[in-house]
Amino acid sequence: LETLLKGLLHLQKYKFFSIVFSGNGPSGICLSYLLSGYTPYFKRHSLHPHPILQRKLEEAPEVSVLDQDLEYLSEGLEGRSHSPVALLFDTLQRPDTDFGGTEESVLTWWHEPDRAIPHLVLGRNAPGGAWHSIEGSMVTLSKGEWMGLPDLPFKEWLQQKRRGLRNNRATAEDIAQYYQHYVMKKGLQKNFRCGTVVTSVRKVSAGGISNHTLEDLQEDGDPLWNSNEKSTEVFQVDGFSKTMEGDKESFSIYAENVVLATGTYDNPTWLGVKGENLSYVHHQLSALEEAVKNNSVGIMSDPVLIVGAGLTAADAILFAHHCNIPVIHVFRRRVTDPGLIFNQLPKMMYPEYHKVHQMMKEQTAACAGPYEHYISLPEHHVLSFGKDKKCIFQDKNGCQKAYKISMALVLTGSNPNLSFLPNDGIGLAVDSGQPVNPKRNPIDVDPFTYECTQEKGLYALGPLAGDNFVRFVQGGALAVASSLLKKANKNPP
């Protein structure tokens, strides 16, 4: 805690633009890098395969990308993200990656310490966020090089470890280590406070904060905000950090800007059916890994039920298949539904997910297929879980079936835990009457600054703003950094 308080004292000496982020995954790390004075410029004499973007970049090569008009630069770009700035930053770092190219980045990075803005990055885990909670041997959906952060290619880091990429992809353990290494290598660790949990973020009147509180937080004892200064409201960020002894020490920080980068890993979606709270029903893949380790499921046990048709469900099926554990797989969609993720992935790049898709098609309860220990129930949903471990399903025609299972894994996605915001952040979403959901109802942000439409000074990054892939969360960090630098008047004329 002493280091946290020293960090606060250091931070609170600045009257303006103190920034706190909640979340230290790839979004938070990338934003910390950009706010630490690392500044991207167009690399002279480099040639971007997109001719219109090349022409725009050549108009002002001496002006950092952070200081340029991001809307102008990103106009007309197309790709796998709905965010124009995400597409821009991705194509600057990996110019033709979607077409199988390996063109070098057209960015060069300069460290300009006078442009740094003091900030704190608060997170529960070590830098890397939820990557530390994922089973280490799991292979990523994205290509390994797409997991990399600015100016330290993931492939190079892996080669230094004398390792290669498996089928161009990386394990979760590699990625978690790479993110920790990145923070150390770039000298960002002084901004990070790990083992901290944010419990409340709310706007308070700057005039209402007692001078006594401010003197406690500040070395020079000057009032932090004078009543005649432009910011009449600030954010109060409350939470606690865990000490080495396991005690909880609470803290309060005041900041003019807060960035939400908490991701969505914390809060798995529930089906909301009878018996879902029974001890054999789980909502995370780690439960299956645990059950295999302690031999509570195996080749002779009743089937494991896996509910869901996304990539986590597919990972669970692959894991069970590898361990010869019988599986019943239930999902609501048709196997041919174009919205199903398997129908969107190139077969060559994702052979194992293609295999799961084949199993889903060929091995239904109605007709036995070539895959042992696996039954697929498309267009079914769970009605209830019984105390006797009997699970009842219903198909699209209303017919019911019962199966005896050993354990159930409900893997139908996850929602962000925004309990630290007033009303769980519901008012911030695109549909302000519904909870925030990364795919269906993200936080409503300005596409070129990522500032919340409903709450000035509050920013949202990553899945909260609808960016679900590491390669695309970095554009959000660029947008936020550009906006905060303008606010701090740290943009050169």
Disulfide bonds with the S-S distance in Angstrom:
none
